[in-house]
């Protein structure tokens, strides 16, 4: 079953106003003659380096789980990426690092959800 525009619009209407604002900005940037801007939301290289270092140092404790980090600060772990992402957002982390901890997983998962 494919998603149609009515389903998308219904989902958007359920978002909190702050998330709708981010979506609006994304769409405006996409249509801008300059093209899209960098949507890292402040997730800079230093924070990424700290997150990857923490992950390498603590990998064995969280094998088979998703973790969310803010730099080298552990936020949450669980069996669902969406859950750990939501926990990080609830704790005020604007752009959490979310990763599934596998035995050998060198490429970080940096996806996100609007709600």
C-alpha positions as CSV (number, residue, x, y, z in Angstrom):
1,X,0.0,0.0,0.0
2,X,1.5,3.3,-1.0
3,X,1.2,6.5,1.0
4,X,-0.9,9.2,-0.6
5,X,-0.9,12.9,0.0
6,X,-3.9,12.8,2.3
7,X,-2.2,10.4,4.6
8,X,0.9,12.5,4.6
9,X,-1.1,15.7,5.4
10,X,-2.9,13.9,8.2
11,X,0.4,12.9,9.7
12,X,1.7,16.4,9.4
13,X,-1.3,17.8,11.2
14,X,-0.6,15.6,14.1
15,X,2.9,17.0,14.6
16,X,3.7,19.5,17.4
17,X,4.0,23.1,16.1
18,X,7.8,23.1,16.6
19,X,8.1,20.0,14.3
20,X,5.8,21.6,11.7
21,X,8.0,24.7,11.7
22,X,11.0,22.5,11.0
23,X,9.2,20.8,8.1
24,X,8.0,24.2,6.7
25,X,11.6,25.5,6.8
26,X,12.9,22.3,5.1
27,X,10.3,22.7,2.3
28,X,11.1,26.4,1.9
29,X,14.8,25.6,1.7
30,X,14.2,22.9,-0.9
31,X,12.3,25.4,-3.1
32,X,14.9,28.1,-2.7
33,X,17.0,29.1,-5.7
34,X,20.1,28.5,-3.5
35,X,19.0,24.9,-2.8
36,X,18.7,23.1,0.5
37,X,20.8,24.2,3.5
38,X,22.8,21.9,5.8
39,X,20.2,20.1,8.0
40,X,22.6,18.8,10.7
41,X,20.7,20.8,13.4
42,X,24.0,21.4,15.2
43,X,25.3,17.9,15.1
44,X,28.9,19.0,14.6
45,X,32.0,16.9,14.0
46,X,33.2,17.2,17.6
47,X,29.9,15.7,18.9
48,X,30.0,13.0,16.3
49,X,33.6,12.1,17.2
50,X,32.7,11.9,20.9
51,X,29.6,9.8,20.1
52,X,31.7,7.3,18.0
53,X,34.4,7.2,20.7
54,X,31.7,6.4,23.4
55,X,30.2,3.8,21.2
56,X,33.5,2.0,20.6
57,X,34.3,2.1,24.3
58,X,30.9,0.8,25.5
59,X,29.8,-1.4,22.5
60,X,29.9,-4.7,24.5
61,X,27.4,-3.4,27.1
62,X,24.7,-2.6,24.5
63,X,25.1,-5.3,21.8
64,X,21.7,-5.8,20.1
65,X,20.2,-2.6,21.3
66,X,19.7,0.9,20.0
67,X,21.4,3.7,21.9
68,X,21.0,7.5,21.8
69,X,23.8,9.8,22.6
70,X,24.5,13.5,22.9
71,X,28.2,13.7,22.2
72,X,29.8,11.4,24.8
73,X,26.7,11.6,27.1
74,X,24.5,8.4,27.1
75,X,20.8,9.2,26.9
76,X,18.9,6.0,26.4
77,X,18.9,2.4,25.1
78,X,16.2,0.1,23.9
79,X,15.0,-2.3,21.2
80,X,13.5,0.5,19.0
81,X,15.3,3.3,17.3
82,X,12.2,5.5,17.5
83,X,11.9,4.9,21.3
84,X,15.5,5.9,22.0
85,X,15.2,8.9,19.7
86,X,12.0,10.0,21.4
87,X,13.6,9.7,24.8
88,X,16.5,11.8,23.7
89,X,14.1,14.5,22.3
90,X,12.1,14.4,25.5
91,X,15.3,15.1,27.4
92,X,15.9,18.2,25.3
93,X,18.5,16.8,22.8
94,X,17.9,18.6,19.5
95,X,19.9,16.2,17.3
96,X,20.6,12.9,19.1
97,X,23.1,10.4,17.7
98,X,21.0,7.1,17.4
99,X,22.8,3.9,16.6
100,X,22.1,0.2,16.6
101,X,24.9,-1.5,18.4
102,X,26.0,-4.6,16.4
103,X,29.1,-6.7,16.9
104,X,30.9,-4.9,14.1
105,X,29.1,-1.8,12.8
106,X,31.4,0.9,11.6
107,X,28.8,3.1,9.8
108,X,26.6,5.2,12.2
109,X,22.8,5.4,11.6
110,X,22.0,9.1,11.6
111,X,18.3,9.0,10.6
112,X,15.6,10.8,12.4
113,X,11.9,11.2,12.8
114,X,9.8,14.3,13.1
115,X,7.7,12.9,15.9
